[in-house]
Every structure is written in C-alpha cells, then in structure tokens.
C-alpha cells in the first residue's frame, strides 16, 4: 500500500491515551506495509521536539565556545544555526556527560528553549526557532517515502509554554500554530485530537494512575481547561484536516477503531 499523507499528528490533554494509541496506530501502518516512524513527546532523536535543546544568541554562542575550548568542536558539530541564534541539542551527548563537563551541562540545562521553568528566549525568538525547526523537518520528510506519527508536539508543547511563560494571547497562539501548519502543508498532514468530556475528571483519574498528585490540583485543572478551550478553537480554524474523537468511557479499542477510520481514506491500495 502507499499513502497520500506523510504526517499524522495525535494531540490531546494528559490521560486521553495519546501515547498508547499513537504507537498502536504506528504499528497498524506497519502491518499495512507502510514505512512508519513513531515518536512520542519524550523520544530520543525526536525530529521535531526541542526538549533538551539549549538556546543561545549569536554572541552568547561565541562566548560559550571560548569558555569550553575542550568541547568546542563537539558543540560546533551539533549546533543548529538559526537567524542570529543557535540551538544545541545535548541529551545523551557523551562529551557533555564527562565529569569535567559538569559546568557545561548545567549551563545548557539552564538555557533550554522549551518545557523549562526559566525561559531564556523572547516570545519572537521562541516561536521563530520552533517554526524553523518544523520547516527543516518538513524538508527532510518530503524527501522520503515514510509516514511519521507524532504525539503531543504540534499543539501541546507550544501552547503549554506560550501560556505558562509568555502569557501569549489567543491571537498570538493561533498565528504561531498556523505558521507551523503552513510549513508542513506539503506533507498532507492529518490531526487527530483525543478528548474526554470532563477535564477535571480526566486530570483526577490520570493523577491517581500515574501517582502525580499535582495533576489534580485546582491550578493544573484550570490550566488544562484553558488549554483544551484554546485547542478546540484552533482545530476549527486549522488549514489541515483535524478530527476530534471523544472518549467518554475510556474505551481504547473503540477510539483506535475511529482513528483508523480517519486515516483509512488516506491509504491507497496499489492492487
């Protein structure tokens, strides 16, 4: 079989089954003879996620190389150049994990671009760096015959940081997500959004399942309700096919069946 689309995005709040069902969808594609790659939000070697990427402006990057001459070449070989800034992926880099590189590791961690408590980039630097990374990803995938199944990286990570750290308004969030959507348009993407009726019930349940009590706090529930509201509004205006699947009873098999229904028309038999 061959496919029309090269990108399947699976989104939703914590506890909606994104990771499990996205990976199951990936295995289904492979069973259909389709070359598929699955990346959850924390996967090593993720082609889009910018977790474990440190952000440096041009002059800061030059100073970093001067401060750590023994690993400067390693830094240069990994650095991703943007417009007057650099991203340095540092997860599981042997040279950065040596005892003598402890200060460097601490500095890289303190300058993470995403999912951090202390953002170092401005709003425009943050959005531009992410948009450029999606553009690079689209170019790479366009040159292959593979399908990528990505979980929780198109909406979740961006919106989390934009709300938490940059106090971005709805217009700024939509403009950013739309610019990413434009960059991946050539991949003929489809977005599947998994939802449950009650955010409060959902967060309370996942808090007990994962033994993470902070999920059930009033602050987190309020934040997740705000996120869901923004995400559902975005889906209505996205320039790509987007499907919301409500999982009322946590019937994972039924949700998966509906996910397959979404992507089935995009699979074309060579027979």
C-alpha positions as CSV (number, residue, x, y, z in Angstrom):
1,X,0.0,0.0,0.0
2,X,1.0,3.6,-0.4
3,X,-0.2,6.7,1.3
4,X,-1.3,10.2,0.5
5,X,-0.1,11.8,3.7
6,X,3.3,11.7,5.4
7,X,2.3,13.1,8.8
8,X,-0.2,12.0,11.4
9,X,-0.4,14.3,14.5
10,X,-2.0,12.9,17.7
11,X,-2.9,15.5,20.3
12,X,-5.0,15.9,23.5
13,X,-4.6,16.5,27.2
14,X,-2.8,14.2,29.6
15,X,-4.6,11.0,30.1
16,X,-6.5,10.8,26.8
17,X,-4.4,7.9,25.6
18,X,-2.3,9.8,23.1
19,X,1.0,7.9,23.5
20,X,-0.5,4.4,23.6
21,X,-2.9,4.9,20.8
22,X,-0.4,6.8,18.6
23,X,2.0,3.9,18.9
24,X,-0.7,1.4,18.2
25,X,-1.6,3.4,15.0
26,X,2.1,3.3,14.0
27,X,2.1,-0.5,14.4
28,X,-1.1,-0.7,12.3
29,X,0.5,1.3,9.5
30,X,3.5,-1.1,9.5
31,X,1.1,-4.1,9.3
32,X,-0.4,-2.5,6.2
33,X,3.1,-2.5,4.6
34,X,3.7,1.3,5.2
35,X,7.1,2.5,6.4
36,X,6.1,4.4,9.5
37,X,8.1,6.1,12.3
38,X,6.6,6.9,15.7
39,X,7.8,9.5,18.2
40,X,6.2,10.2,21.5
41,X,6.9,13.5,23.2
42,X,9.9,12.4,25.1
43,X,11.5,10.2,22.4
44,X,15.3,10.3,21.9
45,X,16.2,11.6,18.5
46,X,12.8,13.2,18.1
47,X,12.7,15.0,14.7
48,X,10.7,18.0,15.9
49,X,10.6,18.3,19.7
50,X,13.1,20.8,21.0
51,X,13.3,19.4,24.5
52,X,16.9,19.1,25.6
53,X,17.9,21.9,23.2
54,X,19.7,24.9,24.7
55,X,19.2,28.3,23.2
56,X,22.0,30.8,22.6
57,X,22.1,34.1,20.8
58,X,25.0,34.6,18.4
59,X,27.3,36.5,20.8
60,X,26.3,34.1,23.7
61,X,27.2,31.1,21.5
62,X,30.7,32.6,20.6
63,X,31.3,33.1,24.4
64,X,30.3,29.6,25.1
65,X,32.8,28.2,22.7
66,X,35.5,30.3,24.3
67,X,34.6,29.1,27.8
68,X,34.7,25.4,26.9
69,X,37.6,25.0,24.4
70,X,38.0,21.3,25.1
71,X,34.5,20.5,23.7
72,X,34.1,23.5,21.4
73,X,34.4,21.3,18.3
74,X,31.7,18.9,19.7
75,X,29.4,21.9,20.3
76,X,30.0,23.2,16.8
77,X,29.2,19.9,15.2
78,X,25.9,19.7,17.0
79,X,24.8,23.3,16.9
80,X,21.7,24.2,14.8
81,X,22.1,27.6,13.3
82,X,19.1,30.0,13.0
83,X,18.8,33.7,12.4
84,X,21.4,35.1,14.8
85,X,20.9,32.3,17.3
86,X,21.8,28.6,17.9
87,X,20.2,25.6,19.3
88,X,22.4,23.0,20.9
89,X,20.9,19.5,21.5
90,X,22.7,18.0,24.5
91,X,20.7,14.9,25.5
92,X,23.0,11.8,25.9
93,X,26.0,13.5,24.3
94,X,29.0,11.6,25.7
95,X,31.3,14.6,25.6
96,X,28.9,16.7,27.6
97,X,28.5,14.0,30.2
98,X,32.1,13.7,31.2
99,X,32.9,14.7,34.8
100,X,34.9,17.7,33.6
101,X,31.8,19.0,31.6
102,X,29.6,19.4,34.7
103,X,29.6,23.2,34.4
104,X,28.7,23.0,30.7
105,X,25.8,20.6,31.3
106,X,24.4,22.9,34.0
107,X,24.6,25.9,31.6
108,X,23.0,24.0,28.8
109,X,20.2,22.9,31.1
110,X,19.7,26.4,32.3
111,X,19.3,27.6,28.8
112,X,16.7,25.1,27.5
113,X,14.3,26.6,24.9
114,X,11.2,24.5,25.8
115,X,9.4,23.0,28.7
116,X,11.5,25.0,31.2
117,X,10.8,26.9,34.3
118,X,13.1,29.8,33.3
119,X,12.7,30.7,29.6
120,X,15.8,32.5,28.1
121,X,14.3,33.3,24.7
122,X,11.9,36.1,23.9
123,X,8.4,35.3,22.6
124,X,9.5,36.0,19.0
125,X,12.8,34.1,19.4
126,X,10.8,31.1,20.8
127,X,8.2,31.0,18.1
128,X,10.8,31.6,15.3
129,X,13.1,28.8,16.5
130,X,10.3,26.3,16.6
131,X,8.9,27.3,13.3
132,X,12.3,27.0,11.6
133,X,12.7,23.5,13.1
134,X,9.4,22.4,11.8
135,X,10.4,23.7,8.4
136,X,13.6,21.7,8.4
137,X,11.6,18.6,9.5
138,X,9.2,19.1,6.6
139,X,12.1,19.3,4.1
140,X,13.6,16.1,5.4
141,X,10.4,14.1,5.4
142,X,9.4,15.3,2.0
143,X,12.5,13.7,0.6
144,X,11.4,10.2,1.9
145,X,8.5,7.8,1.4
146,X,7.8,7.4,5.1
147,X,5.0,8.3,7.4
148,X,5.7,10.0,10.7
149,X,3.3,9.6,13.6
150,X,4.0,12.4,16.1
151,X,2.4,12.6,19.6
152,X,1.8,15.8,21.6
153,X,4.3,18.0,19.8
154,X,2.1,20.1,17.4
155,X,-0.2,21.7,20.0
156,X,0.7,20.6,23.5
157,X,4.3,21.8,23.8
158,X,3.8,25.1,22.0
159,X,0.7,26.0,23.9
160,X,2.0,24.9,27.3
161,X,5.0,27.3,27.0
162,X,3.2,30.1,25.3
163,X,0.6,30.2,28.1
164,X,2.9,29.4,31.0
165,X,5.9,31.5,30.2
166,X,5.0,34.1,27.6
167,X,1.4,34.9,28.6
168,X,0.6,34.8,24.9
169,X,-3.0,35.7,23.9
170,X,-5.3,33.6,21.7
171,X,-4.3,35.5,18.6
172,X,-0.5,35.0,19.1
173,X,-1.0,31.3,19.8
174,X,-3.1,30.9,16.7
175,X,-0.7,32.8,14.5
176,X,2.2,30.6,15.7
177,X,0.3,27.3,15.2
178,X,-0.9,28.4,11.7
179,X,2.7,29.2,10.6
180,X,3.7,25.7,11.6
181,X,0.7,24.3,9.8
182,X,1.8,26.2,6.7
183,X,5.3,24.8,6.8
184,X,4.1,21.2,7.0
185,X,1.3,21.5,4.4
186,X,3.3,19.7,1.7
187,X,3.3,16.6,4.0
188,X,-0.5,16.4,3.7
189,X,-0.9,16.1,7.5
190,X,-3.9,15.0,9.4
191,X,-4.5,15.8,13.1
192,X,-6.4,13.5,15.5
193,X,-7.4,15.2,18.8
194,X,-8.3,12.8,21.6
195,X,-10.7,14.3,24.3
196,X,-12.8,13.4,27.2
197,X,-15.9,15.4,28.4
198,X,-14.7,16.5,31.8
199,X,-11.2,17.9,32.2
200,X,-11.5,17.7,36.0
201,X,-12.4,14.0,36.0
202,X,-9.7,13.3,33.4
203,X,-7.0,15.0,35.4
204,X,-8.1,13.4,38.7
205,X,-8.0,10.0,37.1
206,X,-4.6,10.4,35.5
207,X,-3.3,11.8,38.7
208,X,-4.1,8.6,40.5
209,X,-3.0,6.3,37.7
210,X,0.4,8.0,37.4
211,X,0.8,8.8,41.1
212,X,1.3,12.5,40.3
213,X,-1.0,14.5,42.7
214,X,-0.2,17.8,41.1
215,X,-2.3,16.8,38.1
216,X,-5.4,17.0,40.3
217,X,-4.7,20.4,41.8
218,X,-7.0,23.3,41.1
219,X,-4.3,25.3,39.3
220,X,-3.5,22.4,37.0
221,X,-7.1,21.7,36.3
222,X,-7.8,25.3,35.5
223,X,-4.8,25.5,33.2
224,X,-5.8,22.3,31.4
225,X,-9.4,23.6,30.9
226,X,-7.9,26.8,29.4
227,X,-5.6,24.7,27.1
228,X,-8.5,22.5,25.9
229,X,-10.6,25.5,25.1
230,X,-7.8,27.1,23.0
231,X,-7.0,23.8,21.3
232,X,-10.6,23.0,20.3
233,X,-11.0,26.5,18.9
234,X,-7.8,26.1,16.9
235,X,-9.0,22.9,15.4
236,X,-12.0,24.6,13.9
237,X,-9.7,27.1,12.1
238,X,-6.7,24.9,11.2
239,X,-5.7,24.8,7.5
240,X,-5.4,21.0,7.7
241,X,-7.8,18.1,8.3
242,X,-8.5,17.8,12.1
243,X,-10.7,15.2,13.8
244,X,-11.8,15.3,17.4
245,X,-12.5,11.9,18.9
246,X,-14.3,12.0,22.3
247,X,-13.6,9.1,24.6
248,X,-16.4,9.1,27.1
249,X,-15.8,5.7,28.6
250,X,-12.1,5.2,28.1
251,X,-12.9,2.5,25.6
252,X,-9.5,2.5,24.0
253,X,-10.4,-0.1,21.3
254,X,-13.3,2.0,20.1
255,X,-11.1,5.1,20.0
256,X,-8.5,3.2,18.0
257,X,-11.2,1.9,15.6
258,X,-12.2,5.5,15.0
259,X,-8.6,6.6,14.5
260,X,-8.2,4.0,11.8
261,X,-11.4,5.3,10.2
262,X,-9.8,8.7,10.0
263,X,-6.7,7.6,8.3
264,X,-8.1,4.8,6.1
265,X,-9.2,7.1,3.3
266,X,-5.7,8.3,3.1
267,X,-4.3,4.9,2.3
268,X,-4.4,3.8,-1.3
269,X,-4.0,0.2,-2.3
270,X,-1.6,-0.5,-5.1
271,X,-3.6,-3.5,-6.1
